[in-house]
């Protein structure tokens, strides 16, 4: 058996107001996500479900978790493969279907990473002299295979990387 890691978070509902859950429309969806030693994350429901649009909702946090996990594995594999990444941004989106009875599930998340690499970067020993985009696609594939979060969900997590951008002198990375 592999190593076990445990994670803890306290979720505290702050939306009771004066009436609590006396009716569906009477209580707030606001809550706090607390992890020891870290800033509190202010959460709520999606505005479609009577939540506060200024707070993070669980659906956004799930999409962000998948994107973040993929990015961290990608950077790891880039570093160990000799690719110098100087910028990384992702415009991840998730699609959730809600059934008539009110229950639902995510149907997919699409990651759209845009990577900026140092000019002259390559993956040593790339198969068949593949171009940089193909080499980065392989790093994305490996990142997806290793992402703990993607391996834990039952819906597809797709990766649609943008073409690689080469760093230009004096430019800010992506």
Wavefront OBJ file of the C-alpha trace (Angstrom):
o trace
v 0.000 0.000 0.000
v 1.245 3.498 -0.808
v 1.739 6.399 1.540
v -1.420 7.874 3.004
v -1.936 11.622 3.324
v -4.819 13.180 5.191
v -6.280 16.620 4.678
v -8.555 18.533 6.989
v -10.782 21.519 6.468
v -13.438 22.998 8.693
v -16.554 24.269 6.958
v -18.634 26.542 9.161
v -22.041 27.821 8.081
v -22.421 31.556 8.756
v -25.739 32.133 7.004
v -28.274 31.221 9.694
v -29.368 34.801 10.335
v -32.278 35.178 12.768
v -34.520 32.510 11.289
v -32.210 29.626 10.360
v -33.757 27.156 7.963
v -37.401 28.023 8.570
v -37.808 28.085 4.791
v -35.765 27.552 1.639
v -35.536 31.282 0.985
v -34.922 32.332 4.604
v -31.365 31.175 5.185
v -28.078 32.320 3.723
v -25.710 29.963 1.956
v -22.634 31.768 3.275
v -19.975 29.699 4.952
v -16.281 29.758 5.744
v -13.692 27.197 4.752
v -10.995 27.097 7.391
v -7.682 25.284 7.163
v -5.301 25.645 10.081
v -2.621 28.260 9.503
v -4.126 29.544 6.233
v -6.441 32.400 5.274
v -10.151 31.671 5.504
v -11.936 31.131 2.185
v -15.366 32.736 2.043
v -17.785 30.346 0.420
v -21.411 30.328 -0.675
v -23.640 28.549 -3.150
v -23.652 29.372 -6.829
v -25.922 32.396 -7.395
v -28.282 30.080 -9.318
v -28.856 28.323 -5.986
v -29.413 31.484 -3.923
v -25.733 32.025 -3.157
v -23.624 35.158 -2.817
v -21.916 35.893 -6.160
v -18.982 37.593 -4.388
v -17.949 34.360 -2.650
v -16.389 31.174 -4.010
v -18.730 28.256 -4.577
v -17.910 24.538 -4.406
v -18.259 24.082 -8.154
v -15.684 26.809 -8.902
v -13.349 25.372 -6.286
v -13.592 21.899 -7.844
v -12.672 23.262 -11.282
v -9.820 25.292 -9.729
v -8.555 22.219 -7.840
v -8.357 20.187 -11.038
v -6.535 23.007 -12.831
v -4.124 23.594 -9.963
v -3.308 19.903 -9.562
v -2.630 19.531 -13.290
v -0.417 22.631 -13.328
v 1.698 21.460 -10.390
v 2.312 18.044 -11.974
v 3.028 19.649 -15.361
v 5.631 21.981 -13.811
v 7.190 19.002 -12.035
v 7.524 17.021 -15.252
v 8.785 20.066 -17.163
v 11.493 20.644 -14.565
v 12.594 17.003 -14.542
v 12.581 16.893 -18.360
v 14.725 19.975 -18.929
v 11.947 22.254 -20.181
v 12.211 25.742 -18.700
v 8.652 26.993 -18.195
v 8.488 30.713 -17.444
v 4.711 31.185 -17.623
v 1.592 29.107 -17.140
v -2.059 30.150 -17.170
v -5.208 28.072 -17.476
v -8.774 29.096 -18.349
v -10.462 25.970 -17.009
v -14.201 25.446 -17.328
v -16.554 22.845 -15.943
v -20.004 21.764 -17.051
v -22.543 20.592 -14.504
v -25.936 19.139 -15.368
v -28.771 19.556 -12.862
v -31.661 17.127 -13.157
v -35.333 18.057 -12.731
v -35.350 16.589 -9.215
v -32.537 18.959 -8.220
v -29.626 16.545 -8.056
v -26.860 16.740 -10.589
v -23.256 16.095 -11.455
v -20.358 17.447 -13.443
v -20.249 16.089 -16.967
v -16.740 17.337 -17.770
v -14.004 19.806 -16.956
v -11.809 21.225 -19.697
v -8.357 22.571 -18.873
v -6.923 25.064 -21.378
v -3.342 25.637 -20.279
v -1.202 28.227 -22.036
v 2.500 27.639 -21.436
v 5.394 29.989 -22.089
v 8.804 28.341 -22.344
v 12.289 29.714 -22.547
v 13.495 29.914 -26.145
v 15.469 26.811 -27.125
v 13.599 24.640 -24.633
v 13.112 21.032 -25.571
v 12.503 17.724 -23.938
v 15.718 15.706 -24.165
v 15.175 12.478 -26.064
v 11.758 13.488 -27.423
v 10.404 10.688 -29.583
v 10.987 11.112 -33.307
v 12.284 14.689 -33.005
v 8.797 15.890 -32.077
v 8.148 19.613 -32.028
v 7.785 21.603 -28.832
v 3.968 21.436 -28.851
v 4.089 17.641 -29.116
v 6.665 17.492 -26.335
v 4.509 19.700 -24.099
v 1.460 17.573 -24.972
v 3.339 14.577 -23.601
v 4.077 16.488 -20.384
v 0.360 17.365 -20.139
v -0.519 13.690 -20.651
v 1.835 12.669 -17.863
v 0.485 15.422 -15.595
v -3.066 14.218 -16.205
v -2.093 10.632 -15.402
v -0.583 11.735 -12.091
v -3.057 14.393 -10.920
v -4.572 13.079 -7.693
v -7.757 15.085 -8.110
v -8.383 14.080 -11.753
v -7.820 10.447 -10.793
v -10.477 10.817 -8.084
v -13.402 12.156 -10.094
v -15.807 10.116 -12.237
v -16.298 12.612 -15.070
v -13.864 13.349 -17.913
v -11.139 15.929 -17.348
v -9.959 17.026 -20.783
v -6.822 19.002 -21.593
v -6.797 21.357 -24.575
v -3.443 23.150 -24.426
v -2.844 26.308 -26.433
v 0.156 26.295 -28.765
v 3.382 26.904 -26.875
v 4.673 30.455 -26.633
v 8.410 31.122 -26.649
v 9.641 33.717 -24.201
v 10.852 36.881 -25.865
v 13.526 39.073 -24.319
v 12.077 41.588 -21.889
v 8.517 40.197 -22.074
v 6.521 39.203 -19.030
v 5.761 35.441 -18.919
v 2.088 34.384 -19.313
l 1 2 3 4 5 6 7 8 9 10 11 12 13 14 15 16 17 18 19 20 21 22 23 24 25 26 27 28 29 30 31 32 33 34 35 36 37 38 39 40 41 42 43 44 45 46 47 48 49 50 51 52 53 54 55 56 57 58 59 60 61 62 63 64 65 66 67 68 69 70 71 72 73 74 75 76 77 78 79 80 81 82 83 84 85 86 87 88 89 90 91 92 93 94 95 96 97 98 99 100 101 102 103 104 105 106 107 108 109 110 111 112 113 114 115 116 117 118 119 120 121 122 123 124 125 126 127 128 129 130 131 132 133 134 135 136 137 138 139 140 141 142 143 144 145 146 147 148 149 150 151 152 153 154 155 156 157 158 159 160 161 162 163 164 165 166 167 168 169 170 171 172 173 174
